[in-house]
Amino acid sequence: MSTSIANLLDTLTTPAAHALRRAADCILSLQDSAGYWCADLTADTTLESDYILLQLWMYPPQGGVWNPPTRPLIDKAVRSILERQLPDGGFNIYVKGPSEISATVKAYFSLKAAGVPMDDPRLTRARERILALGGIQSANSYVKINLSLFDMYPREHCPSIPPEVMFLPGNFLYQMSAWTRAIVVSLAIVHSSNPRRPVPAGFNLDELYKPGVSPAFRPAESFFSWRNFFLTADRFLKFWEKHGFRALRRKALAAAEKWVLARCENSDGLGAIYPPMMYAIMALDVLGYPPEHPASQEARYQFDRLMIDDGKRFLFQPCFSPIWDTAIAGFAVGEAQSVDHDAFAAPALRHAADWILSKEVRVKGDWSVKRPKTEPSGWGFFFRNDHYPDIDDTAMILLALSRAQASDPSAQKDCHRRALNWILDMQGGDGGWAAFDVDNNWEFLNHVPFADHNAMLDPTCPDITGRVLEALGAHELGSTHPAVKRGVDFLVRNQQPEGSWYGRWGVAYIYGTCLALRGLRASGYDNREAAVLRAGEWLRAIQNADGGWGESCASYDQGCFVPAESTPSQTAWALMGLIAGGDTNSLSVQHGVEYLLETQRPDGSWDEELATGTGFPRVFYLNYHYYRLYFPILALSEFVKHGAPQTGANRL
């Protein structure tokens, strides 16, 4: 290190330490009295659009007039949607992104159904944008399925989702991702009745059909392809729906009903996420459950809890994220505490650890279909969902618990043992880790007609694998452990040619590279190896002129890094990755830290408008509203600990 850079870094460490203290104080002030953290989790207008659609289902028009009891909330949803309309008339799926056809069709349907006149300029612009994007025919399959429930899209041109899927061999249902599984079973019940729910008098969407474009499925160019195979199968399923054995259909519906009801127990709704929770309400209705039935009441209650209506905003959250937020916030505070030896956060961390231990999953869920002999453990993403503990959340919880001491050390030790054994058993055959399941990798399922939500499978990915390796390293499972060796090999094999790693659950290559480098460091991987050196060069090469880092959600569309304006969370990820890779003293690190110091708010937080979280790549993105806070805390902690020689003046 040159003398000038060393002096700059040493000079920078003291303000970085003070910024770290302010940020840590800020996150501590946001801790709930029960011990957890839970930020707002927001997305795009499709959630509010679907809310209006659900109200139309629940409270159909009478005499052609739609006057539901939830009209005040529908009006708020209309305003919320229109506030986010783009100048070109469309609606996007991430902030500052382009108009997206499916989101725009959903918004148009909901706005028009809610009473916005067809000649309203806002609806006119949306209609023009839809036609420019290919018309309603270009929307994804789930939009078409939803519209078909109201006879607004031809049922014969929508994918068939039969309840008989419950009986397909080879644990077929469990080869789909956990979230798709919950959607498919509930939606299969809904479609079994072939609903044609009424709409307001004179309502249709004829104006959205682009002339000359068929509403039918588009076959693949190659005759011998999985897509064409599944399109042929879909035609058979449509024949089966009309002429199949009624006794088998009744048996399948009973199995699907039992499956849905079981997964609504000990959970904040079916799957604890918006789409299956909405379809569960519809499914119970189709099955004949009256509104006053406890199951129907619970399904609606859990769904309505996702609503944010604070007088300023009307939004729906896709789910709650307390486990995730508590894990990262707790780990961040623990890392800040390791810099400040006054242990200012010990009571808060103990409180968080106690809450975390109370949320450990101790029953078998869907994951046990492939791991029947594994002792249950792990944590989900939500307040309550015993059926779907999450490997990523569990790894993050283990990192948080490595920095926090619960009130009962013996119980914590036993919890660590169970969770570590569970996460080791959930390693995939290729050496990586996925989110909810093991070896969820039947690639041909991506070609079924309703797979265009881009979330049919739950594949292993570098970001989760890197985090798991970091968690294992924090619990002294090092480079000689067989699972660690396989995980490291997975990361090295899956590095992109330019040096980055793909991030499935965060945007996108910066996120994946950060976690891969941290996982490699925790596994004892030599930072002089080519994989680490290439990653560091790549991170330095994509740094913005303002010293920060930013990446667009468009990276998923392009299949490579797409730059964007700097954000606090992505800048923090880049810094964490560089430092993990052994770069503690470059000008890139210095400028990145300076960016965080210059953009920190007086209250210790940062502003972040762009989405940096990923739900389904190319389809659904997330704004985690504390990402702007706890990742900079982690980056500043890393810098203060590793970025410059420590002196008395560097202490907090």
C-alpha distance (Angstrom), angle and dihedral (degrees) to the residues before:
residue distance angle dihedral
M1 . . .
S2 3.79 . .
T3 3.81 117.6 .
S4 3.81 92.4 -117.5
I5 3.81 94.5 53.1
A6 3.78 91.4 43.9
N7 3.80 90.2 53.1
L8 3.81 91.2 47.9
L9 3.79 92.2 50.5
D10 3.79 92.8 45.2
T11 3.81 89.7 50.1
L12 3.80 89.8 48.8
T13 3.80 95.4 51.0
T14 3.81 96.4 72.9
P15 3.83 96.3 53.8
A16 3.82 88.3 42.1
A17 3.79 89.3 54.7
H18 3.79 91.8 50.5
A19 3.81 91.4 47.0
L20 3.79 87.8 50.8
R21 3.80 91.4 53.8
R22 3.82 91.9 50.4
A23 3.79 91.7 48.3
A24 3.81 92.3 47.6
D25 3.80 90.8 49.6
C26 3.80 88.5 50.9
I27 3.80 95.2 52.2
L28 3.79 91.1 44.9
S29 3.80 89.7 55.1
L30 3.81 88.8 58.0
Q31 3.81 95.7 55.9
D32 3.80 113.9 117.2
S33 3.79 118.0 -120.3
A34 3.82 87.9 -113.9
G35 3.81 89.5 62.2
Y36 3.79 103.1 -103.7
W37 3.80 135.9 103.9
C38 3.81 121.4 -136.0
A39 3.79 121.6 173.6
D40 3.78 127.1 -169.0
L41 3.79 110.9 -87.4
T42 3.79 112.3 -155.3
A43 3.78 138.1 173.3
D44 3.81 138.5 166.9
T45 3.80 136.5 -44.1
T46 3.80 94.3 -84.9
L47 3.81 90.8 87.5
E48 3.79 93.7 56.0
S49 3.81 89.8 43.2
D50 3.79 91.0 53.5
Y51 3.79 89.8 47.9
I52 3.81 89.7 60.6
L53 3.82 89.7 46.8
L54 3.82 89.8 52.5
Q55 3.79 91.3 51.0
L56 3.80 89.2 52.8
W57 3.80 88.5 53.0
M58 3.80 94.9 46.4
Y59 3.79 97.2 42.2
P60 3.82 108.0 30.0
P61 3.81 121.3 -166.7
Q62 3.77 118.1 -84.4
G63 3.80 114.8 -141.6
G64 3.79 88.9 -9.3
V65 3.80 92.5 -57.5
W66 3.79 119.6 112.3
N67 3.79 112.0 -149.9
P68 3.82 106.4 150.1
P69 3.81 122.7 -177.2
T70 3.80 88.3 -119.7
R71 3.81 92.5 61.1
P72 3.87 94.0 122.1
L73 3.81 90.0 55.6
I74 3.81 92.1 44.5
D75 3.80 89.0 53.7
K76 3.81 89.3 52.3
A77 3.80 89.9 49.7
V78 3.82 89.7 51.7
R79 3.79 91.5 52.8
S80 3.80 91.1 46.1
I81 3.80 91.7 52.6
L82 3.80 94.8 45.8
E83 3.80 92.3 48.9
R84 3.79 87.8 65.2
Q85 3.80 98.6 45.9
L86 3.79 112.3 127.5
P87 3.82 123.3 -125.9
D88 3.82 90.1 -106.9
G89 3.81 89.9 57.4
G90 3.79 97.9 -106.6
F91 3.78 135.0 106.6
N92 3.78 126.7 -124.6
I93 3.79 133.5 -147.1
Y94 3.81 96.4 -136.0
V95 3.79 133.3 30.4
K96 3.81 112.0 -83.0
G97 3.79 90.6 6.4
P98 3.81 124.9 129.2
S99 3.79 125.8 -93.4
E100 3.78 111.6 -75.5
I101 3.79 121.6 -151.2
S102 3.80 100.8 -137.4
A103 3.80 94.8 46.6
T104 3.81 90.0 47.5
V105 3.81 94.2 49.4
K106 3.81 90.4 49.2
A107 3.78 91.3 49.5
Y108 3.81 92.6 47.9
F109 3.80 93.5 50.1
S110 3.80 92.6 48.2
L111 3.80 95.9 44.3
K112 3.79 93.0 48.3
A113 3.82 92.6 44.9
A114 3.79 89.4 50.0
G115 3.79 90.4 57.2
V116 3.81 106.8 -93.6
P117 3.83 102.8 149.9
M118 3.76 117.5 -112.1
D119 3.80 91.1 -124.6
D120 3.81 92.4 52.9
P121 3.84 105.7 123.1
R122 3.79 90.9 -128.3
L123 3.79 92.3 55.3
T124 3.78 90.8 43.1
R125 3.80 91.5 55.2
A126 3.81 91.2 47.0
R127 3.80 90.9 50.7
E128 3.79 92.1 50.0
R129 3.79 90.6 49.6
I130 3.81 92.4 50.1
L131 3.78 91.5 53.0
A132 3.81 90.7 47.1
L133 3.81 89.2 53.3
G134 3.80 92.9 52.7
G135 3.78 103.5 -80.5
I136 3.76 130.0 -97.5
Q137 3.80 87.8 -49.8
S138 3.83 89.0 72.4
A139 3.81 95.4 57.6
N140 3.79 117.6 108.1
S141 3.79 123.6 -95.0
Y142 3.80 96.2 -100.1
V143 3.80 91.2 56.5
K144 3.80 89.7 50.5
I145 3.79 91.5 47.1
N146 3.81 91.2 51.5
L147 3.79 91.6 48.4
S148 3.80 91.4 48.1
L149 3.81 88.8 60.9
F150 3.81 85.5 70.9
D151 3.82 95.6 36.5
M152 3.80 90.1 -107.1
Y153 3.82 93.7 125.3
P154 3.81 125.0 34.5
R155 3.77 109.4 -94.5
E156 3.80 90.8 -146.4
H157 3.80 88.6 63.5
C158 3.81 94.9 50.5
P159 3.81 123.8 86.3
S160 3.78 116.1 -93.3
I161 3.80 114.5 -121.7
P162 3.81 105.3 -175.1
P163 3.81 122.2 -170.8
E164 3.80 87.5 -131.1
V165 3.81 84.9 82.5
M166 3.81 83.2 88.9
F167 3.81 89.2 72.3
L168 3.79 101.9 44.1
P169 3.82 112.5 125.1
G170 3.78 128.2 -113.9
N171 3.79 93.9 45.5
F172 3.80 84.3 -74.2
L173 3.80 93.4 172.8
Y174 3.80 90.5 56.2
Q175 3.79 93.0 52.5
M176 3.81 87.2 71.6
S177 3.78 121.1 80.6
A178 3.80 115.8 -89.5
W179 3.81 93.2 -110.2
T180 3.82 93.8 47.4
R181 3.80 90.1 47.3
A182 3.81 91.4 57.4
I183 3.81 91.6 46.9
V184 3.80 94.8 46.5
V185 3.81 97.0 50.2
S186 3.81 95.2 46.8
L187 3.79 93.2 41.9
A188 3.81 90.9 48.2
I189 3.79 88.3 60.2
V190 3.79 91.0 49.6
H191 3.79 93.8 49.5
S192 3.79 93.6 45.4
S193 3.81 88.5 77.7
N194 3.82 92.7 49.7
P195 3.82 90.7 -134.0
R196 3.78 123.5 -152.3
R197 3.79 100.2 -176.5
P198 3.82 115.5 -166.5
V199 3.79 123.3 -105.1
P200 3.81 129.8 -161.5
A201 3.79 114.9 -68.5
G202 3.80 112.8 -78.5
F203 3.82 93.3 10.1
N204 3.80 119.0 144.1
L205 3.79 140.4 135.6
D206 3.79 98.6 -134.3
E207 3.79 90.4 126.6
L208 3.82 91.0 64.8
Y209 3.80 96.2 60.5
K210 3.77 111.1 101.8
P211 3.83 110.4 -134.7
G212 3.76 115.5 -112.1
V213 3.80 95.3 18.7
S214 3.79 117.4 111.9
P215 3.82 117.8 -131.6
A216 3.80 89.6 -145.1
F217 3.80 126.2 104.2
R218 3.76 114.9 -79.5
P219 3.81 111.1 -124.9
A220 3.77 122.8 -140.4
E221 3.80 117.8 -97.8
S222 3.78 91.2 -119.9
F223 3.80 111.6 69.9
F224 3.81 91.9 -149.5
S225 3.80 100.5 60.0
W226 3.77 138.4 118.5
R227 3.79 91.1 -114.6
N228 3.78 93.0 56.3
F229 3.79 89.9 45.0
F230 3.81 90.8 55.2
L231 3.82 92.1 44.7
T232 3.80 88.1 55.7
A233 3.79 89.1 47.7
D234 3.80 89.2 50.8
R235 3.80 90.7 56.7
F236 3.79 88.9 52.4
L237 3.79 90.7 49.6
K238 3.79 91.2 52.7
F239 3.81 88.9 52.4
W240 3.81 89.0 48.0
E241 3.79 91.8 52.3
K242 3.80 89.6 58.9
H243 3.79 101.3 36.4
G244 3.83 107.6 17.5
F245 3.79 127.1 116.4
R246 3.79 108.8 -70.0
A247 3.80 91.2 -156.0
L248 3.81 90.9 58.6
R249 3.81 90.7 46.9
R250 3.82 90.7 52.7
K251 3.79 90.9 48.8
A252 3.81 91.2 48.5
L253 3.80 91.9 49.4
A254 3.79 90.6 50.6
A255 3.81 90.2 51.4
A256 3.81 91.7 47.9
E257 3.80 91.5 47.9
K258 3.80 91.3 51.1
W259 3.81 90.6 47.6
V260 3.81 93.5 51.4
L261 3.81 94.9 45.3
A262 3.80 91.9 48.9
R263 3.80 91.6 52.8
C264 3.77 92.9 48.2
E265 3.80 88.9 61.8
N266 3.80 118.2 90.6
S267 3.78 88.1 7.7
D268 3.79 139.3 97.1
G269 3.79 89.0 -114.3
L270 3.81 132.3 -48.9
G271 3.79 105.6 -31.8
A272 3.82 86.2 -14.6
I273 3.82 87.5 -107.2
Y274 3.79 131.0 108.1
P275 3.84 106.1 -108.8
P276 3.82 99.3 50.8
M277 3.81 90.4 38.4
M278 3.81 88.9 57.4
Y279 3.79 93.1 45.3
A280 3.82 90.6 47.3
I281 3.82 89.0 60.9
M282 3.80 89.6 51.2
A283 3.81 92.7 44.3
L284 3.79 93.6 53.4
D285 3.79 88.6 49.3
V286 3.81 91.5 52.0
L287 3.81 90.3 48.5
G288 3.78 89.8 56.5
Y289 3.79 100.6 -105.8
P290 3.82 106.6 154.1
P291 3.83 118.7 -130.9
E292 3.81 90.9 -107.2
H293 3.82 93.4 55.5
P294 3.84 110.9 113.4
A295 3.81 92.0 -123.4
S296 3.81 92.0 52.8
Q297 3.78 92.8 44.7
E298 3.79 91.9 49.8
A299 3.81 92.7 48.0
R300 3.81 91.6 52.0
Y301 3.79 93.2 43.4
Q302 3.80 92.9 53.3
F303 3.80 91.6 46.4
D304 3.82 93.3 49.8
R305 3.80 90.4 51.1
L306 3.81 87.8 70.1
M307 3.80 89.5 66.6
I308 3.81 120.8 106.8
D309 3.80 108.8 -158.4
D310 3.80 107.9 156.5
G311 3.79 100.3 148.4
K312 3.79 92.0 -97.1
R313 3.79 101.7 53.7
F314 3.77 136.3 31.1
L315 3.79 110.1 -165.5
F316 3.76 141.1 137.4
Q317 3.77 121.8 -130.2
P318 3.81 115.9 -141.8
C319 3.82 87.9 -135.1
F320 3.79 142.0 -38.6
S321 3.80 121.0 -82.2
P322 3.85 108.0 -162.7
I323 3.81 97.8 132.0
W324 3.79 91.9 48.4
D325 3.79 94.3 44.6
T326 3.80 93.3 45.3
A327 3.78 92.3 48.2
I328 3.80 95.4 51.8
A329 3.80 95.5 37.1
G330 3.81 91.3 48.0
F331 3.79 92.1 48.7
A332 3.81 91.2 46.6
V333 3.81 92.4 50.5
G334 3.80 89.7 46.3
E335 3.79 90.6 52.8
A336 3.80 90.9 48.5
Q337 3.78 89.1 49.3
S338 3.80 90.4 53.9
V339 3.81 87.2 60.9
D340 3.82 93.2 46.2
H341 3.79 107.4 53.6
D342 3.80 91.6 -167.7
A343 3.84 85.4 87.2
F344 3.78 91.7 -136.5
A345 3.80 92.4 166.9
A346 3.82 102.1 46.0
P347 3.85 96.9 109.8
A348 3.80 91.8 46.8
L349 3.79 91.6 49.3
R350 3.80 92.1 48.1
H351 3.79 89.8 50.9
A352 3.81 90.6 50.0
A353 3.81 92.4 47.2
D354 3.80 91.6 51.9
W355 3.80 90.8 51.3
I356 3.81 91.1 47.2
L357 3.80 93.1 52.1
S358 3.80 89.8 52.0
K359 3.81 90.0 57.7
E360 3.81 99.3 53.5
V361 3.82 111.1 129.2
R362 3.79 109.8 -121.3
V363 3.81 101.4 174.3
K364 3.79 131.8 74.7
G365 3.79 117.7 -98.9
D366 3.80 136.6 178.7
W367 3.80 90.2 -61.1
S368 3.82 89.6 68.5
V369 3.81 91.7 68.9
K370 3.80 86.2 80.7
R371 3.81 96.5 28.1
P372 3.82 103.2 39.3
K373 3.83 95.6 156.8
T374 3.82 96.9 49.4
E375 3.80 117.7 108.9
P376 3.81 109.7 -117.9
S377 3.78 119.1 -106.6
G378 3.78 139.7 124.7
W379 3.77 136.0 91.0
G380 3.78 133.8 -96.2
F381 3.77 128.2 -139.8
F382 3.77 96.1 -108.8
F383 3.78 141.3 60.9
R384 3.79 90.1 -96.6
N385 3.79 132.4 3.3
D386 3.77 113.2 128.6
H387 3.79 93.3 176.6
Y388 3.80 97.3 64.1
P389 3.79 117.5 41.0
D390 3.78 109.3 177.8
I391 3.80 124.7 -131.6
D392 3.81 92.9 -150.3
D393 3.81 92.7 50.3
T394 3.79 91.3 44.7
A395 3.81 91.6 53.2
M396 3.81 90.5 48.6
I397 3.82 90.7 48.2
L398 3.80 90.0 51.8
L399 3.80 89.0 53.3
A400 3.80 90.7 50.0
L401 3.80 91.9 48.1
S402 3.80 89.6 50.5
R403 3.82 86.2 65.2
A404 3.82 98.9 38.8
Q405 3.79 135.2 63.5
A406 3.81 117.6 -146.6
S407 3.78 123.3 -146.7
D408 3.81 90.2 -105.3
P409 3.83 108.5 49.6
S410 3.80 92.8 -177.6
A411 3.82 92.4 54.5
Q412 3.79 89.8 46.6
K413 3.81 91.7 51.7
D414 3.80 91.7 51.6
C415 3.80 90.1 47.2
H416 3.81 91.3 52.1
R417 3.80 90.5 51.4
R418 3.81 94.2 50.7
A419 3.79 94.0 44.5
L420 3.79 93.8 48.3
N421 3.80 91.8 49.3
W422 3.81 90.8 48.0
I423 3.78 94.1 49.5
L424 3.81 91.5 47.0
D425 3.80 90.6 52.1
M426 3.81 89.7 50.8
Q427 3.80 93.2 62.2
G428 3.79 112.0 123.7
G429 3.75 126.8 -121.3
D430 3.81 90.6 -105.8
G431 3.82 92.1 55.9
G432 3.80 96.5 -104.1
W433 3.77 133.5 103.0
A434 3.81 130.1 -123.2
A435 3.80 130.6 -162.9
F436 3.82 108.1 -97.8
D437 3.79 110.8 -8.7
V438 3.77 145.2 37.4
D439 3.81 122.9 -109.8
N440 3.79 93.7 -8.2
N441 3.77 89.3 164.6
W442 3.80 113.1 122.1
E443 3.80 92.3 141.3
F444 3.80 94.2 -171.6
L445 3.81 89.0 68.5
N446 3.80 87.8 72.7
H447 3.80 86.4 74.3
V448 3.81 98.9 59.1
P449 3.82 110.9 114.8
F450 3.82 95.2 -108.3
A451 3.82 95.3 46.7
D452 3.81 94.6 93.9
H453 3.81 90.2 100.4
N454 3.81 82.5 81.0
A455 3.79 93.9 -131.8
M456 3.78 105.0 91.9
L457 3.80 93.3 120.2
D458 3.79 137.9 38.9
P459 3.81 102.1 -142.0
T460 3.76 127.3 -178.1
C461 3.79 111.3 -94.8
P462 3.81 138.6 -170.5
D463 3.82 96.2 -118.1
I464 3.80 95.7 57.1
T465 3.80 91.7 38.8
G466 3.80 90.8 53.1
R467 3.80 92.2 49.8
V468 3.81 92.2 48.0
L469 3.81 90.6 51.4
E470 3.80 89.7 50.2
A471 3.81 90.2 50.9
L472 3.80 91.6 48.1
G473 3.79 90.3 49.5
A474 3.80 90.8 51.0
H475 3.81 86.8 57.6
E476 3.80 93.7 49.3
L477 3.80 98.4 -101.7
G478 3.78 98.0 139.0
S479 3.76 141.9 177.6
T480 3.82 95.1 -60.9
H481 3.81 94.5 59.2
P482 3.84 110.9 104.3
A483 3.82 93.8 -133.4
V484 3.80 91.2 50.5
K485 3.80 91.5 49.4
R486 3.79 90.9 51.8
G487 3.80 92.0 46.1
V488 3.80 92.2 51.2
D489 3.79 90.2 48.4
F490 3.82 89.4 51.5
L491 3.80 91.2 54.0
V492 3.80 94.5 47.0
R493 3.81 91.1 48.9
N494 3.79 93.4 48.4
Q495 3.80 99.8 48.3
Q496 3.80 113.1 124.6
P497 3.82 116.3 -114.5
E498 3.82 93.3 -109.0
G499 3.82 91.7 52.9
S500 3.80 104.6 -96.3
W501 3.79 131.3 112.1
Y502 3.79 126.0 -133.3
G503 3.81 116.0 -109.4
R504 3.81 112.8 -150.2
W505 3.82 98.0 -178.8
G506 3.80 101.8 34.1
V507 3.80 133.4 41.1
A508 2.92 99.2 -65.8
Y509 3.81 149.9 -103.1
I510 3.81 92.8 12.3
Y511 3.80 88.8 53.7
G512 3.79 94.3 47.5
T513 3.79 92.7 45.9
C514 3.79 92.8 50.2
L515 3.80 93.6 52.4
A516 3.80 94.7 41.3
L517 3.82 91.6 53.3
R518 3.81 92.1 46.8
G519 3.78 90.4 49.3
L520 3.79 92.0 49.6
R521 3.81 91.5 49.2
A522 3.80 91.8 50.6
S523 3.81 89.2 49.8
G524 3.79 92.9 56.0
Y525 3.79 94.2 -109.5
D526 3.80 111.2 164.1
N527 3.82 110.6 -107.1
R528 3.80 89.2 -147.3
E529 3.80 90.7 67.5
A530 3.80 116.4 111.8
A531 3.82 94.2 -113.3
V532 3.80 92.2 59.5
L533 3.79 94.5 41.7
R534 3.82 92.1 50.8
A535 3.79 90.8 49.4
G536 3.79 91.9 52.0
E537 3.79 92.2 49.0
W538 3.80 90.1 50.2
L539 3.80 93.7 50.6
R540 3.80 92.2 49.2
A541 3.81 91.1 47.1
I542 3.82 94.2 56.5
Q543 3.81 97.4 47.2
N544 3.81 114.1 127.7
A545 3.79 122.8 -119.6
D546 3.83 90.9 -109.3
G547 3.81 90.0 61.6
G548 3.78 95.6 -105.9
W549 3.78 133.5 99.3
G550 3.78 130.3 -123.5
E551 3.78 137.1 172.5
S552 3.79 131.1 -170.4
C553 3.79 125.9 -130.1
A554 3.80 83.1 -123.4
S555 3.81 86.5 81.8
Y556 3.80 86.7 83.2
D557 3.80 91.5 53.9
Q558 3.80 93.6 47.5
G559 3.80 96.9 39.9
C560 3.79 90.7 -130.3
F561 3.79 140.4 66.1
V562 3.83 114.4 -60.6
P563 3.82 113.8 -170.8
A564 3.79 123.8 -128.7
E565 3.79 137.9 170.2
S566 3.78 115.1 -61.3
T567 3.79 119.3 -87.0
P568 3.82 129.1 -170.0
S569 3.80 94.7 -122.4
Q570 3.80 96.2 48.2
T571 3.80 91.4 43.6
A572 3.79 88.0 52.6
W573 3.81 91.6 49.5
A574 3.80 91.6 51.9
L575 3.81 91.7 49.1
M576 3.80 91.9 47.0
G577 3.79 90.0 50.0
L578 3.80 94.6 48.1
I579 3.79 93.4 48.1
A580 3.81 91.5 46.0
G581 3.79 87.8 52.9
G582 3.79 91.4 54.9
D583 3.82 99.3 -97.6
T584 3.79 102.8 128.6
N585 3.77 100.4 142.5
S586 3.80 112.8 38.0
L587 3.77 124.9 120.3
S588 3.81 86.9 -114.5
V589 3.80 90.0 62.5
Q590 3.80 91.4 45.0
H591 3.81 93.1 50.7
G592 3.80 91.5 45.4
V593 3.80 91.6 54.0
E594 3.79 90.1 46.1
Y595 3.80 89.4 53.8
L596 3.80 90.8 55.0
L597 3.81 92.3 46.9
E598 3.80 93.4 48.3
T599 3.81 94.9 47.9
Q600 3.80 98.6 43.5
R601 3.79 113.5 117.7
P602 3.83 122.7 -128.2
D603 3.83 90.2 -104.9
G604 3.82 90.5 58.4
S605 3.81 96.9 -104.1
W606 3.80 133.6 102.9
D607 3.80 133.8 -129.9
E608 3.79 119.0 -116.1
E609 3.79 123.5 173.8
L610 3.79 102.3 166.2
A611 3.81 125.1 83.8
T612 3.79 111.7 -108.5
G613 3.81 97.6 166.7
T614 3.79 125.1 83.6
G615 3.77 128.7 -143.3
F616 3.80 102.6 166.6
P617 3.82 115.4 -6.2
R618 3.81 112.2 -114.0
V619 3.81 90.9 5.4
F620 3.82 114.3 52.8
Y621 3.80 132.5 17.8
L622 3.79 133.2 -175.0
N623 3.77 138.3 -140.9
Y624 3.80 108.1 -148.3
H625 3.77 100.2 -165.2
Y626 3.82 95.9 -153.7
Y627 3.82 95.9 48.3
R628 3.82 85.6 89.4
L629 3.80 88.7 61.5
Y630 3.76 116.0 33.6
F631 3.81 98.6 41.8
P632 3.83 92.1 54.7
I633 3.82 86.6 50.1
L634 3.79 89.3 55.5
A635 3.81 92.2 46.3
L636 3.79 93.7 48.7
S637 3.80 90.6 46.7
E638 3.78 89.7 53.5
F639 3.77 91.7 48.2
V640 3.80 95.7 47.8
K641 3.81 90.2 48.7
H642 3.80 98.8 41.6
G643 3.79 109.8 11.4
A644 3.79 101.1 80.9
P645 3.80 141.6 5.2
Q646 3.80 108.3 -73.1
T647 3.79 117.2 -119.2
G648 3.76 134.3 165.7
A649 3.79 89.4 -95.5
N650 3.82 90.2 59.2
R651 3.77 94.6 62.0
L652 3.79 120.1 107.3
